Amino acid sequence: MGPDALDIRTLEKILDLPGVIAVSAFFEGFAVQSLGTADFDMVAAMAEDLLRAGMKTASNMKIGLFNQIILETSAGKFIIAPYGDLFLCIYTGVDANLGLIRVSLKSIQNALH
């Protein structure tokens, strides 16, 4: 799946989840498509850095392939997950339901196959 194949409805489904502030699909540090309120150029660049660090850590520790990164802070949550050749990053408020987001992501990822 190339960057042009991303359906905006996929991002809309995620953005509609309670607590989600913004969602972006990125490729190699560049936002491909985004919805919500965020500085998507910065988000994509930072997400790429976090993704590379997470993938390297998983590889070095020999704990399996990358599935998802969740960064929780006192101000919100930041989730990175693969989506075909792209990666999705989701920015939420503190009260967002991670379980609901993870189930939605798994459903969206499974729909690609």
C-alpha positions in Angstrom: 0.0 0.0 0.0 1.5 3.3 -1.0 0.8 6.7 0.6 -1.8 7.5 -2.1 -3.9 4.5 -1.1 -4.8 5.8 2.4 -8.6 6.3 2.7 -9.4 9.5 4.7 -12.3 7.6 6.3 -9.7 5.5 8.1 -8.4 8.6 9.8 -11.9 9.9 10.5 -12.8 6.7 12.3 -9.8 7.2 14.6 -10.4 10.9 15.1 -14.0 10.1 16.1 -12.9 8.0 19.1 -13.5 9.6 22.5 -10.4 11.6 23.6 -8.6 11.6 20.2 -7.3 15.1 19.4 -5.4 14.3 16.2 -4.4 11.5 13.9 -1.8 11.4 11.2 -0.4 8.9 8.7 3.3 9.4 8.1 6.0 7.9 6.0 9.8 8.4 6.7 9.1 11.4 9.0 6.7 13.2 6.7 3.0 13.6 7.3 1.0 12.1 4.4 -2.5 12.8 5.6 -3.7 14.3 8.9 -6.9 15.3 10.8 -7.4 17.2 14.0 -5.4 19.8 15.8 -1.6 19.4 15.9 1.6 20.6 14.3 1.7 17.6 11.9 5.2 18.4 10.5 6.6 18.3 14.0 4.5 15.3 15.0 5.6 13.2 12.0 9.3 14.0 12.6 9.1 13.2 16.3 7.0 10.1 15.6 9.7 8.8 13.2 12.4 9.3 15.8 10.4 7.5 18.4 9.5 4.7 16.0 13.2 4.1 15.0 14.2 4.1 18.7 11.5 1.6 19.6 12.2 -0.7 16.6 15.9 -0.7 17.5 15.2 -1.4 21.1 12.9 -4.3 20.3 15.5 -5.7 17.9 18.4 -5.3 20.3 16.4 -6.9 23.1 15.2 -9.7 20.8 11.6 -9.3 22.0 9.9 -9.7 18.7 8.6 -7.4 15.9 7.3 -3.9 16.5 3.5 -3.8 17.0 2.8 -0.5 18.7 4.4 2.3 20.8 2.4 4.1 23.5 3.8 7.1 25.2 1.8 8.3 28.2 2.4 11.7 29.8 0.6 13.8 32.3 -0.9 15.8 29.4 -1.9 13.0 27.0 -1.0 9.9 25.1 0.8 9.4 21.8 0.4 6.1 20.0 2.3 4.9 16.9 1.2 1.8 15.0 1.9 0.4 11.5 -0.6 0.7 8.7 0.6 -0.9 5.5 3.7 0.9 4.3 2.7 3.9 6.5 2.5 4.5 10.2 -0.3 6.1 12.1 0.3 8.4 15.0 -2.6 9.3 17.3 -2.5 12.1 19.9 -5.1 12.0 22.7 -6.1 13.7 25.9 -5.3 12.1 29.2 -8.8 10.5 29.5 -8.7 8.7 26.2 -9.5 5.0 26.5 -6.4 3.1 25.2 -8.2 -0.2 25.0 -10.8 1.2 22.7 -8.1 2.9 20.5 -6.1 -0.4 20.4 -9.1 -2.4 19.4 -9.9 0.1 16.6 -6.4 0.1 15.4 -6.3 -3.7 15.2 -9.6 -3.6 13.3 -8.2 -1.1 10.8 -4.9 -3.0 10.4 -6.8 -6.3 9.8 -9.0 -4.6 7.2 -5.8 -4.1 5.1 -5.2 -7.8 4.7 
